């Protein structure tokens, strides 16, 4: 998470508290996030770095959300319903060449 100072948070928290409850579905959330990203690029410049920064902020926010909200939810559901029963891994075999171009079998 981008830990910003408490003073900077105060500048955003009231606005976000007004916006958050108004978002009714995934499409509206997508719209709001897309507009915020576009504003960031418009204000800071239409260069590669700013476009990349906007995209990276979105990806990092999604990762942080998954870590803080989705993973704990999944853990609760795993305890309630049991863990997945995964099939055994398939053995992978390769034929590799050594430095003298001799073939050898290799397994993972």
N, CA, C and O atoms as a GROMACS GRO file, in nm:
protein
  432
    1UNK      N    1   0.085  -0.118   0.000
    1UNK     CA    2   0.000   0.000   0.000
    1UNK      C    3   0.089   0.123   0.000
    1UNK      O    4   0.192   0.126   0.066
    2UNK      N    5   0.048   0.223  -0.073
    2UNK     CA    6   0.125   0.348  -0.070
    2UNK      C    7   0.090   0.425   0.056
    2UNK      O    8  -0.010   0.497   0.060
    3UNK      N    9   0.170   0.409   0.157
    3UNK     CA   10   0.142   0.475   0.283
    3UNK      C   11   0.174   0.622   0.270
    3UNK      O   12   0.291   0.662   0.269
    4UNK      N   13   0.070   0.702   0.261
    4UNK     CA   14   0.088   0.847   0.250
    4UNK      C   15   0.064   0.909   0.387
    4UNK      O   16   0.004   0.847   0.475
    5UNK      N   17   0.112   1.030   0.404
    5UNK     CA   18   0.101   1.095   0.536
    5UNK      C   19  -0.046   1.119   0.572
    5UNK      O   20  -0.133   1.125   0.487
    6UNK      N   21  -0.068   1.131   0.702
    6UNK     CA   22  -0.204   1.157   0.750
    6UNK      C   23  -0.260   1.288   0.693
    6UNK      O   24  -0.378   1.296   0.662
    7UNK      N   25  -0.174   1.388   0.679
    7UNK     CA   26  -0.220   1.516   0.621
    7UNK      C   27  -0.270   1.498   0.479
    7UNK      O   28  -0.373   1.552   0.441
    8UNK      N   29  -0.196   1.421   0.399
    8UNK     CA   30  -0.239   1.398   0.260
    8UNK      C   31  -0.366   1.314   0.256
    8UNK      O   32  -0.452   1.335   0.171
    9UNK      N   33  -0.378   1.219   0.346
    9UNK     CA   34  -0.499   1.136   0.350
    9UNK      C   35  -0.622   1.221   0.375
    9UNK      O   36  -0.727   1.198   0.315
   10UNK      N   37  -0.609   1.320   0.465
   10UNK     CA   38  -0.723   1.407   0.496
   10UNK      C   39  -0.776   1.476   0.371
   10UNK      O   40  -0.896   1.501   0.360
   11UNK      N   41  -0.687   1.508   0.278
   11UNK     CA   42  -0.731   1.574   0.155
   11UNK      C   43  -0.820   1.484   0.069
   11UNK      O   44  -0.901   1.533  -0.008
   12UNK      N   45  -0.804   1.353   0.083
   12UNK     CA   46  -0.878   1.259  -0.002
   12UNK      C   47  -0.994   1.190   0.069
   12UNK      O   48  -1.095   1.159   0.006
   13UNK      N   49  -0.981   1.167   0.199
   13UNK     CA   50  -1.077   1.082   0.269
   13UNK      C   51  -1.220   1.132   0.262
   13UNK      O   52  -1.312   1.052   0.240
   14UNK      N   53  -1.243   1.261   0.280
   14UNK     CA   54  -1.380   1.312   0.274
   14UNK      C   55  -1.439   1.296   0.135
   14UNK      O   56  -1.555   1.259   0.120
   15UNK      N   57  -1.358   1.324   0.033
   15UNK     CA   58  -1.406   1.309  -0.105
   15UNK      C   59  -1.437   1.162  -0.136
   15UNK      O   60  -1.538   1.131  -0.198
   16UNK      N   61  -1.349   1.074  -0.092
   16UNK     CA   62  -1.370   0.931  -0.118
   16UNK      C   63  -1.490   0.878  -0.040
   16UNK      O   64  -1.563   0.792  -0.089
   17UNK      N   65  -1.511   0.930   0.082
   17UNK     CA   66  -1.627   0.888   0.161
   17UNK      C   67  -1.758   0.932   0.095
   17UNK      O   68  -1.860   0.865   0.110
   18UNK      N   69  -1.755   1.043   0.022
   18UNK     CA   70  -1.874   1.087  -0.052
   18UNK      C   71  -1.894   1.003  -0.178
   18UNK      O   72  -2.007   0.970  -0.214
   19UNK      N   73  -1.785   0.970  -0.244
   19UNK     CA   74  -1.793   0.896  -0.370
   19UNK      C   75  -1.827   0.749  -0.349
   19UNK      O   76  -1.913   0.694  -0.418
   20UNK      N   77  -1.760   0.685  -0.254
   20UNK     CA   78  -1.773   0.540  -0.234
   20UNK      C   79  -1.915   0.488  -0.228
   20UNK      O   80  -1.948   0.396  -0.302
   21UNK      N   81  -2.001   0.543  -0.143
   21UNK     CA   82  -2.137   0.492  -0.133
   21UNK      C   83  -2.222   0.513  -0.258
   21UNK      O   84  -2.324   0.447  -0.276
   22UNK      N   85  -2.180   0.604  -0.345
   22UNK     CA   86  -2.257   0.631  -0.467
   22UNK      C   87  -2.230   0.527  -0.577
   22UNK      O   88  -2.309   0.514  -0.670
   23UNK      N   89  -2.120   0.455  -0.566
   23UNK     CA   90  -2.084   0.355  -0.668
   23UNK      C   91  -2.171   0.232  -0.646
   23UNK      O   92  -2.165   0.168  -0.541
   24UNK      N   93  -2.252   0.200  -0.746
   24UNK     CA   94  -2.352   0.094  -0.732
   24UNK      C   95  -2.311  -0.039  -0.793
   24UNK      O   96  -2.368  -0.142  -0.758
   25UNK      N   97  -2.214  -0.040  -0.884
   25UNK     CA   98  -2.179  -0.166  -0.949
   25UNK      C   99  -2.038  -0.159  -1.008
   25UNK      O  100  -1.971  -0.055  -1.002
   26UNK      N  101  -1.995  -0.270  -1.062
   26UNK     CA  102  -1.861  -0.281  -1.117
   26UNK      C  103  -1.837  -0.182  -1.231
   26UNK      O  104  -1.728  -0.126  -1.243
   27UNK      N  105  -1.937  -0.160  -1.313
   27UNK     CA  106  -1.923  -0.066  -1.424
   27UNK      C  107  -1.899   0.077  -1.376
   27UNK      O  108  -1.816   0.149  -1.431
   28UNK      N  109  -1.973   0.116  -1.274
   28UNK     CA  110  -1.954   0.251  -1.218
   28UNK      C  111  -1.817   0.264  -1.151
   28UNK      O  112  -1.753   0.369  -1.160
   29UNK      N  113  -1.772   0.157  -1.084
   29UNK     CA  114  -1.640   0.163  -1.022
   29UNK      C  115  -1.532   0.172  -1.131
   29UNK      O  116  -1.437   0.249  -1.118
   30UNK      N  117  -1.548   0.095  -1.237
   30UNK     CA  118  -1.454   0.099  -1.349
   30UNK      C  119  -1.449   0.239  -1.408
   30UNK      O  120  -1.342   0.292  -1.436
   31UNK      N  121  -1.565   0.298  -1.425
   31UNK     CA  122  -1.572   0.435  -1.478
   31UNK      C  123  -1.495   0.532  -1.389
   31UNK      O  124  -1.414   0.611  -1.437
   32UNK      N  125  -1.522   0.528  -1.258
   32UNK     CA  126  -1.457   0.621  -1.166
   32UNK      C  127  -1.305   0.603  -1.165
   32UNK      O  128  -1.231   0.701  -1.168
   33UNK      N  129  -1.260   0.480  -1.160
   33UNK     CA  130  -1.116   0.454  -1.159
   33UNK      C  131  -1.053   0.500  -1.289
   33UNK      O  132  -0.946   0.560  -1.289
   34UNK      N  133  -1.119   0.472  -1.402
   34UNK     CA  134  -1.066   0.513  -1.532
   34UNK      C  135  -1.055   0.665  -1.542
   34UNK      O  136  -0.957   0.717  -1.596
   35UNK      N  137  -1.155   0.736  -1.492
   35UNK     CA  138  -1.152   0.882  -1.496
   35UNK      C  139  -1.041   0.935  -1.406
   35UNK      O  140  -0.971   1.029  -1.444
   36UNK      N  141  -1.024   0.878  -1.286
   36UNK     CA  142  -0.914   0.920  -1.198
   36UNK      C  143  -0.778   0.900  -1.266
   36UNK      O  144  -0.691   0.987  -1.258
   37UNK      N  145  -0.761   0.786  -1.332
   37UNK     CA  146  -0.635   0.761  -1.401
   37UNK      C  147  -0.614   0.862  -1.514
   37UNK      O  148  -0.504   0.912  -1.534
   38UNK      N  149  -0.720   0.891  -1.586
   38UNK     CA  150  -0.711   0.988  -1.696
   38UNK      C  151  -0.681   1.128  -1.644
   38UNK      O  152  -0.603   1.201  -1.705
   39UNK      N  153  -0.742   1.165  -1.532
   39UNK     CA  154  -0.711   1.295  -1.472
   39UNK      C  155  -0.565   1.302  -1.433
   39UNK      O  156  -0.499   1.404  -1.456
   40UNK      N  157  -0.514   1.196  -1.374
   40UNK     CA  158  -0.374   1.194  -1.332
   40UNK      C  159  -0.283   1.223  -1.453
   40UNK      O  160  -0.192   1.305  -1.445
   41UNK      N  161  -0.309   1.154  -1.562
   41UNK     CA  162  -0.226   1.173  -1.682
   41UNK      C  163  -0.247   1.313  -1.740
   41UNK      O  164  -0.151   1.376  -1.783
   42UNK      N  165  -0.368   1.362  -1.741
   42UNK     CA  166  -0.395   1.496  -1.794
   42UNK      C  167  -0.323   1.603  -1.714
   42UNK      O  168  -0.269   1.698  -1.771
   43UNK      N  169  -0.321   1.589  -1.582
   43UNK     CA  170  -0.258   1.688  -1.496
   43UNK      C  171  -0.105   1.680  -1.503
   43UNK      O  172  -0.037   1.783  -1.506
   44UNK      N  173  -0.052   1.559  -1.505
   44UNK     CA  174   0.093   1.540  -1.496
   44UNK      C  175   0.163   1.528  -1.631
   44UNK      O  176   0.286   1.534  -1.637
   45UNK      N  177   0.086   1.513  -1.739
   45UNK     CA  178   0.146   1.507  -1.872
   45UNK      C  179   0.125   1.372  -1.939
   45UNK      O  180   0.120   1.268  -1.874
   46UNK      N  181   0.112   1.378  -2.070
   46UNK     CA  182   0.076   1.262  -2.151
   46UNK      C  183   0.201   1.180  -2.188
   46UNK      O  184   0.209   1.129  -2.300
   47UNK      N  185   0.297   1.168  -2.098
   47UNK     CA  186   0.418   1.093  -2.128
   47UNK      C  187   0.409   0.948  -2.083
   47UNK      O  188   0.321   0.910  -2.006
   48UNK      N  189   0.503   0.869  -2.134
   48UNK     CA  190   0.505   0.726  -2.100
   48UNK      C  191   0.510   0.704  -1.949
   48UNK      O  192   0.436   0.621  -1.897
   49UNK      N  193   0.597   0.777  -1.880
   49UNK     CA  194   0.614   0.754  -1.736
   49UNK      C  195   0.485   0.778  -1.660
   49UNK      O  196   0.450   0.700  -1.572
   50UNK      N  197   0.412   0.884  -1.693
   50UNK     CA  198   0.288   0.914  -1.622
   50UNK      C  199   0.179   0.813  -1.655
   50UNK      O  200   0.102   0.774  -1.567
   51UNK      N  201   0.172   0.770  -1.779
   51UNK     CA  202   0.074   0.667  -1.816
   51UNK      C  203   0.107   0.536  -1.744
   51UNK      O  204   0.018   0.468  -1.693
   52UNK      N  205   0.236   0.503  -1.742
   52UNK     CA  206   0.280   0.382  -1.674
   52UNK      C  207   0.255   0.392  -1.523
   52UNK      O  208   0.212   0.294  -1.461
   53UNK      N  209   0.280   0.509  -1.465
   53UNK     CA  210   0.255   0.528  -1.322
   53UNK      C  211   0.107   0.508  -1.288
   53UNK      O  212   0.073   0.447  -1.187
   54UNK      N  213   0.020   0.560  -1.374
   54UNK     CA  214  -0.125   0.544  -1.351
   54UNK      C  215  -0.163   0.396  -1.356
   54UNK      O  216  -0.238   0.348  -1.271
   55UNK      N  217  -0.112   0.325  -1.455
   55UNK     CA  218  -0.141   0.182  -1.467
   55UNK      C  219  -0.082   0.105  -1.348
   55UNK      O  220  -0.149   0.018  -1.292
   56UNK      N  221   0.041   0.138  -1.310
   56UNK     CA  222   0.104   0.069  -1.198
   56UNK      C  223   0.028   0.092  -1.067
   56UNK      O  224   0.014   0.001  -0.986
   57UNK      N  225  -0.021   0.214  -1.046
   57UNK     CA  226  -0.099   0.242  -0.926
   57UNK      C  227  -0.224   0.154  -0.922
   57UNK      O  228  -0.262   0.104  -0.816
   58UNK      N  229  -0.288   0.136  -1.037
   58UNK     CA  230  -0.407   0.051  -1.045
   58UNK      C  231  -0.372  -0.094  -1.012
   58UNK      O  232  -0.441  -0.158  -0.934
   59UNK      N  233  -0.266  -0.145  -1.072
   59UNK     CA  234  -0.224  -0.284  -1.048
   59UNK      C  235  -0.186  -0.303  -0.901
   59UNK      O  236  -0.226  -0.401  -0.838
   60UNK      N  237  -0.110  -0.209  -0.846
   60UNK     CA  238  -0.067  -0.221  -0.707
   60UNK      C  239  -0.186  -0.211  -0.612
   60UNK      O  240  -0.191  -0.281  -0.511
   61UNK      N  241  -0.282  -0.125  -0.644
   61UNK     CA  242  -0.402  -0.114  -0.560
   61UNK      C  243  -0.482  -0.245  -0.565
   61UNK      O  244  -0.534  -0.290  -0.463
   62UNK      N  245  -0.491  -0.305  -0.683
   62UNK     CA  246  -0.562  -0.434  -0.696
   62UNK      C  247  -0.491  -0.542  -0.614
   62UNK      O  248  -0.556  -0.622  -0.547
   63UNK      N  249  -0.358  -0.544  -0.621
   63UNK     CA  250  -0.282  -0.642  -0.542
   63UNK      C  251  -0.303  -0.620  -0.392
   63UNK      O  252  -0.322  -0.716  -0.317
   64UNK      N  253  -0.301  -0.494  -0.350
   64UNK     CA  254  -0.320  -0.463  -0.208
   64UNK      C  255  -0.460  -0.500  -0.162
   64UNK      O  256  -0.479  -0.553  -0.052
   65UNK      N  257  -0.560  -0.473  -0.246
   65UNK     CA  258  -0.697  -0.510  -0.214
   65UNK      C  259  -0.710  -0.662  -0.200
   65UNK      O  260  -0.774  -0.710  -0.106
   66UNK      N  261  -0.649  -0.735  -0.292
   66UNK     CA  262  -0.655  -0.881  -0.285
   66UNK      C  263  -0.587  -0.933  -0.158
   66UNK      O  264  -0.636  -1.026  -0.095
   67UNK      N  265  -0.475  -0.872  -0.122
   67UNK     CA  266  -0.401  -0.916  -0.003
   67UNK      C  267  -0.480  -0.888   0.124
   67UNK      O  268  -0.485  -0.972   0.214
   68UNK      N  269  -0.543  -0.771   0.132
   68UNK     CA  270  -0.610  -0.731   0.255
   68UNK      C  271  -0.754  -0.778   0.266
   68UNK      O  272  -0.802  -0.803   0.377
   69UNK      N  273  -0.825  -0.791   0.154
   69UNK     CA  274  -0.968  -0.823   0.160
   69UNK      C  275  -1.000  -0.961   0.104
   69UNK      O  276  -1.076  -1.036   0.165
   70UNK      N  277  -0.943  -0.995  -0.012
   70UNK     CA  278  -0.979  -1.122  -0.076
   70UNK      C  279  -0.914  -1.241  -0.008
   70UNK      O  280  -0.981  -1.341   0.019
   71UNK      N  281  -0.785  -1.233   0.022
   71UNK     CA  282  -0.715  -1.347   0.083
   71UNK      C  283  -0.776  -1.387   0.218
   71UNK      O  284  -0.799  -1.505   0.241
   72UNK      N  285  -0.804  -1.291   0.308
   72UNK     CA  286  -0.867  -1.332   0.434
   72UNK      C  287  -1.007  -1.393   0.413
   72UNK      O  288  -1.045  -1.487   0.483
   73UNK      N  289  -1.082  -1.341   0.317
   73UNK     CA  290  -1.214  -1.398   0.287
   73UNK      C  291  -1.199  -1.542   0.238
   73UNK      O  292  -1.273  -1.630   0.281
   74UNK      N  293  -1.102  -1.564   0.149
   74UNK     CA  294  -1.078  -1.700   0.097
   74UNK      C  295  -1.038  -1.794   0.210
   74UNK      O  296  -1.081  -1.910   0.211
   75UNK      N  297  -0.958  -1.747   0.304
   75UNK     CA  298  -0.918  -1.830   0.418
   75UNK      C  299  -1.039  -1.872   0.501
   75UNK      O  300  -1.049  -1.986   0.544
   76UNK      N  301  -1.131  -1.778   0.525
   76UNK     CA  302  -1.253  -1.809   0.600
   76UNK      C  303  -1.335  -1.914   0.527
   76UNK      O  304  -1.382  -2.011   0.589
   77UNK      N  305  -1.353  -1.896   0.397
   77UNK     CA  306  -1.433  -1.991   0.319
   77UNK      C  307  -1.366  -2.128   0.310
   77UNK      O  308  -1.434  -2.230   0.308
   78UNK      N  309  -1.233  -2.130   0.306
   78UNK     CA  310  -1.161  -2.258   0.304
   78UNK      C  311  -1.186  -2.333   0.434
   78UNK      O  312  -1.205  -2.454   0.433
   79UNK      N  313  -1.186  -2.261   0.548
   79UNK     CA  314  -1.214  -2.324   0.676
   79UNK      C  315  -1.358  -2.374   0.683
   79UNK      O  316  -1.385  -2.482   0.737
   80UNK      N  317  -1.451  -2.295   0.629
   80UNK     CA  318  -1.593  -2.334   0.633
   80UNK      C  319  -1.622  -2.452   0.543
   80UNK      O  320  -1.698  -2.542   0.581
   81UNK      N  321  -1.563  -2.454   0.424
   81UNK     CA  322  -1.602  -2.551   0.321
   81UNK      C  323  -1.496  -2.657   0.290
   81UNK      O  324  -1.522  -2.749   0.212
   82UNK      N  325  -1.379  -2.644   0.349
   82UNK     CA  326  -1.271  -2.738   0.318
   82UNK      C  327  -1.185  -2.687   0.204
   82UNK      O  328  -1.230  -2.609   0.120
   83UNK      N  329  -1.063  -2.731   0.204
   83UNK     CA  330  -0.967  -2.688   0.102
   83UNK      C  331  -0.994  -2.761  -0.030
   83UNK      O  332  -1.068  -2.859  -0.034
   84UNK      N  333  -0.933  -2.712  -0.134
   84UNK     CA  334  -0.942  -2.776  -0.264
   84UNK      C  335  -0.871  -2.911  -0.263
   84UNK      O  336  -0.771  -2.929  -0.194
   85UNK      N  337  -0.924  -3.002  -0.340
   85UNK     CA  338  -0.854  -3.128  -0.361
   85UNK      C  339  -0.798  -3.121  -0.502
   85UNK      O  340  -0.870  -3.136  -0.600
   86UNK      N  341  -0.670  -3.098  -0.509
   86UNK     CA  342  -0.605  -3.080  -0.639
   86UNK      C  343  -0.558  -3.214  -0.693
   86UNK      O  344  -0.517  -3.300  -0.616
   87UNK      N  345  -0.563  -3.233  -0.825
   87UNK     CA  346  -0.509  -3.357  -0.881
   87UNK      C  347  -0.357  -3.359  -0.864
   87UNK      O  348  -0.295  -3.254  -0.849
   88UNK      N  349  -0.298  -3.478  -0.868
   88UNK     CA  350  -0.152  -3.484  -0.857
   88UNK      C  351  -0.087  -3.414  -0.975
   88UNK      O  352  -0.142  -3.409  -1.085
   89UNK      N  353   0.031  -3.360  -0.949
   89UNK     CA  354   0.104  -3.294  -1.058
   89UNK      C  355   0.144  -3.395  -1.163
   89UNK      O  356   0.179  -3.509  -1.132
   90UNK      N  357   0.138  -3.352  -1.285
   90UNK     CA  358   0.183  -3.434  -1.396
   90UNK      C  359   0.335  -3.428  -1.401
   90UNK      O  360   0.395  -3.321  -1.388
   91UNK      N  361   0.397  -3.544  -1.421
   91UNK     CA  362   0.541  -3.547  -1.433
   91UNK      C  363   0.578  -3.486  -1.568
   91UNK      O  364   0.522  -3.522  -1.672
   92UNK      N  365   0.672  -3.394  -1.565
   92UNK     CA  366   0.716  -3.328  -1.687
   92UNK      C  367   0.853  -3.382  -1.722
   92UNK      O  368   0.945  -3.381  -1.640
   93UNK      N  369   0.866  -3.428  -1.844
   93UNK     CA  370   0.994  -3.481  -1.888
   93UNK      C  371   1.048  -3.394  -2.002
   93UNK      O  372   0.974  -3.351  -2.090
   94UNK      N  373   1.176  -3.371  -1.998
   94UNK     CA  374   1.243  -3.292  -2.101
   94UNK      C  375   1.362  -3.370  -2.154
   94UNK      O  376   1.419  -3.455  -2.086
   95UNK      N  377   1.397  -3.340  -2.273
   95UNK     CA  378   1.522  -3.387  -2.328
   95UNK      C  379   1.609  -3.263  -2.344
   95UNK      O  380   1.574  -3.171  -2.417
   96UNK      N  381   1.722  -3.261  -2.275
   96UNK     CA  382   1.808  -3.144  -2.275
   96UNK      C  383   1.943  -3.177  -2.336
   96UNK      O  384   1.985  -3.293  -2.340
   97UNK      N  385   2.008  -3.074  -2.382
   97UNK     CA  386   2.143  -3.088  -2.438
   97UNK      C  387   2.244  -3.033  -2.339
   97UNK      O  388   2.222  -2.927  -2.279
   98UNK      N  389   2.355  -3.105  -2.322
   98UNK     CA  390   2.461  -3.051  -2.238
   98UNK      C  391   2.552  -2.965  -2.325
   98UNK      O  392   2.526  -2.944  -2.443
   99UNK      N  393   2.660  -2.916  -2.265
   99UNK     CA  394   2.749  -2.825  -2.337
   99UNK      C  395   2.814  -2.891  -2.459
   99UNK      O  396   2.860  -2.821  -2.550
  100UNK      N  397   2.818  -3.025  -2.462
  100UNK     CA  398   2.876  -3.097  -2.577
  100UNK      C  399   2.768  -3.146  -2.673
  100UNK      O  400   2.795  -3.228  -2.760
  101UNK      N  401   2.646  -3.095  -2.657
  101UNK     CA  402   2.531  -3.132  -2.741
  101UNK      C  403   2.489  -3.278  -2.727
  101UNK      O  404   2.430  -3.334  -2.820
  102UNK      N  405   2.516  -3.340  -2.613
  102UNK     CA  406   2.468  -3.474  -2.584
  102UNK      C  407   2.330  -3.463  -2.519
  102UNK      O  408   2.308  -3.379  -2.432
  103UNK      N  409   2.238  -3.550  -2.563
  103UNK     CA  410   2.102  -3.545  -2.510
  103UNK      C  411   2.093  -3.621  -2.378
  103UNK      O  412   2.154  -3.726  -2.360
  104UNK      N  413   2.014  -3.563  -2.284
  104UNK     CA  414   1.990  -3.626  -2.154
  104UNK      C  415   1.843  -3.608  -2.120
  104UNK      O  416   1.783  -3.506  -2.154
  105UNK      N  417   1.785  -3.707  -2.052
  105UNK     CA  418   1.648  -3.694  -2.002
  105UNK      C  419   1.652  -3.619  -1.871
  105UNK      O  420   1.744  -3.634  -1.791
  106UNK      N  421   1.549  -3.536  -1.850
  106UNK     CA  422   1.538  -3.459  -1.728
  106UNK      C  423   1.393  -3.459  -1.685
  106UNK      O  424   1.303  -3.446  -1.768
  107UNK      N  425   1.369  -3.474  -1.557
  107UNK     CA  426   1.233  -3.475  -1.504
  107UNK      C  427   1.215  -3.364  -1.401
  107UNK      O  428   1.308  -3.328  -1.328
  108UNK      N  429   1.096  -3.312  -1.398
  108UNK     CA  430   1.060  -3.217  -1.292
  108UNK      C  431   0.960  -3.283  -1.200
  108UNK      O  432   0.916  -3.221  -1.103
   0.00000   0.00000   0.00000
